[in-house]
């Protein structure tokens, strides 16, 4: 009973970690996608 409880707690922790990592990666990717075109526009505007 105690073993099962600790295992479910660990499973919940791992699930939380996976969600955190997935959200962080998604945030980074979204930021890159948002910033990259702006960077291109800025460099193009500065070069002209």
Helices and strands as residue ranges (DSSP letters): H 2-47
